[in-house]
Amino acid sequence: MGIRGMMMCRVVGGLVAGFLLLMAAPAMADSPAELISSFRLKHGEVRVVRDATLDRIAMDQARAMAAKDDLSHDALGPFNRRVAPAGAGRAAENIAYGYDNFEKTLGQWIDSSGHRKNLLLHNASRVGIASAKNASGKRTYWAMVIAGDYEPKGKGKKKDKEPVVAVKREAAPASKPKSSSCHIKLLSLCI
């Protein structure tokens, strides 16, 4: 067998070996966006894709919570201001701590009515997901920002208009506002 034949045998052998390794390897876990999309599709909503701006917003939030070792939607300031750079008409945020992997965190959110509602945000098309560990490295903080109702660029969009937000809050049901200082009204809540 000549040099050319030996090289061909090595290439074919390498391809066969690579194929066998791929077949023997366990299937890779779905990405967080795919897991969220799968859940959304089962409940009549559309698929979401990862968004770099939302990933950055989620990462900033996760890092702020980890630095303070405090689970809080306001760890880095009000959500409506933090999410404004995304340019979405609607957005929601889920936060959590405790689990080291996204699958378990998602399960926790699915089992919570408020978080579940955010996962199923109507017309959402983009998502950002991030995690960060606290200083001791023992606690993982998670942040997910999901958004939708994006206006096409250049069509009546005001630069300083704040988005409408739907954020899970651990508060008693809101009553009617006492004054007319309501900035954003969503589902009869004055924010």
C-alpha positions in Angstrom: 0.0 0.0 0.0 1.4 3.4 -0.9 1.5 6.6 1.1 -1.7 7.8 -0.4 -3.5 4.6 0.5 -2.2 4.8 4.1 -3.3 8.4 4.5 -6.8 7.5 3.2 -7.0 4.6 5.7 -6.1 7.0 8.5 -8.7 9.5 7.5 -11.4 6.9 7.1 -10.4 5.3 10.4 -10.5 8.7 12.2 -13.9 9.5 10.8 -15.2 6.1 11.9 -13.7 6.5 15.4 -15.2 10.0 15.7 -18.6 8.7 14.6 -18.5 5.9 17.1 -17.5 8.3 19.9 -20.4 10.6 19.0 -22.8 7.7 19.1 -21.5 6.4 22.5 -21.5 9.9 24.1 -24.5 10.8 26.1 -26.7 13.4 24.5 -25.8 17.0 25.4 -28.4 18.7 27.6 -30.6 21.3 25.9 -29.6 24.9 26.3 -31.6 27.1 28.8 -33.4 28.9 25.9 -34.3 25.5 24.4 -35.6 24.3 27.8 -37.7 27.4 28.3 -39.0 27.2 24.7 -40.0 23.6 25.2 -42.0 24.5 28.3 -43.5 27.5 26.4 -44.5 25.4 23.4 -46.3 22.9 25.6 -48.4 25.8 27.0 -49.3 27.5 23.7 -46.6 30.1 23.6 -43.9 30.7 21.0 -40.2 29.8 21.2 -37.7 32.2 22.6 -34.0 32.8 21.6 -31.0 34.0 23.5 -30.4 37.7 23.3 -27.0 39.3 24.1 -28.5 42.4 25.7 -30.8 40.4 27.9 -28.0 38.0 28.8 -25.9 41.1 29.9 -28.9 42.4 32.0 -29.3 39.0 33.6 -25.6 38.7 34.3 -25.4 42.1 35.9 -28.4 41.2 38.1 -26.9 37.8 39.0 -23.6 39.3 39.9 -25.1 42.1 42.0 -27.2 39.5 44.0 -24.1 37.3 44.5 -21.9 40.3 45.6 -24.6 41.3 48.1 -25.5 37.6 48.9 -29.1 38.8 48.7 -31.9 37.5 46.5 -33.6 40.8 45.4 -35.1 42.1 42.1 -33.7 45.5 43.2 -30.1 44.4 43.9 -29.0 46.6 41.0 -31.8 49.1 40.8 -35.4 49.1 39.5 -36.1 46.5 36.9 -37.8 48.9 34.4 -34.6 51.0 34.3 -32.3 47.9 34.0 -34.3 46.4 31.1 -34.9 49.6 29.2 -31.8 49.1 26.9 -33.4 45.9 25.5 -36.0 48.0 23.8 -38.8 45.6 24.6 -42.5 46.5 25.0 -42.9 43.9 27.8 -40.4 42.1 30.0 -40.3 40.0 33.1 -37.6 38.7 35.4 -37.2 35.5 37.4 -34.5 35.2 40.1 -33.5 32.3 42.3 -30.6 30.9 44.3 -29.5 27.5 45.5 -29.2 25.2 42.5 -26.0 24.8 40.6 -27.7 23.9 37.3 -30.3 25.6 35.2 -32.6 22.6 34.8 -33.3 22.4 38.6 -33.7 26.2 38.7 -36.2 26.1 35.9 -38.1 23.4 37.7 -38.3 25.6 40.7 -39.7 28.4 38.6 -42.2 26.2 36.9 -43.5 25.1 40.3 -44.0 28.7 41.4 -47.2 30.4 40.0 -45.6 33.9 39.7 -42.4 32.6 38.1 -44.4 30.3 35.8 -46.5 33.2 34.6 -43.3 35.1 33.7 -41.9 32.0 31.8 -45.2 32.1 29.8 -45.1 35.9 29.1 -47.3 36.3 26.1 -45.5 37.4 22.9 -42.1 36.9 24.4 -39.5 36.2 21.8 -36.1 36.7 23.5 -34.5 35.6 26.8 -31.3 36.2 28.8 -30.1 33.8 31.4 -27.1 34.1 33.8 -25.8 32.8 37.1 -23.1 33.9 39.5 -21.7 32.5 42.8 -21.4 34.4 46.0 -18.0 35.2 47.5 -17.8 31.9 49.4 -18.7 30.0 46.2 -21.3 28.1 48.0 -24.5 29.8 46.7 -25.4 30.2 43.0 -27.7 33.1 42.1 -29.7 32.9 38.9 -31.4 35.7 36.8 -33.6 35.3 33.8 -35.0 38.2 31.8 -37.7 37.3 29.2 -39.0 40.0 26.8 -41.2 40.6 23.8 -43.4 43.1 21.9 -40.4 44.6 20.2 -41.3 47.5 17.9 -39.6 47.5 14.4 -36.7 49.9 14.4 -37.7 53.4 13.4 -41.5 53.0 13.6 -42.7 55.6 16.2 -40.4 54.4 18.9 -39.6 57.1 21.5 -36.0 56.9 22.9 -36.9 57.8 26.4 -40.1 55.7 26.7 -39.9 53.1 29.5 -41.1 49.5 28.8 -44.2 48.0 30.4 -43.0 45.4 32.9 -44.4 42.3 34.5 -42.2 41.4 37.5 -43.0 38.8 40.2 -43.3 40.7 43.5 -43.8 39.1 46.9 -46.4 41.6 47.9 -50.1 41.6 48.9 -52.6 42.2 46.1 -52.5 45.8 45.1 -55.6 48.0 45.7 -56.5 50.9 43.5 -53.9 53.6 43.4 -54.6 56.4 45.9 -53.1 59.1 43.7 -52.6 59.7 40.0 -48.8 59.2 40.2 -49.0 55.9 38.4 -46.1 55.5 36.0 -47.0 52.1 34.5 -50.3 50.3 34.8 -50.2 46.5 34.2 -53.0 44.1 35.2 -54.6 46.7 37.5 -51.3 47.2 39.3 -49.8 50.6 39.5 -46.0 50.5 39.3 
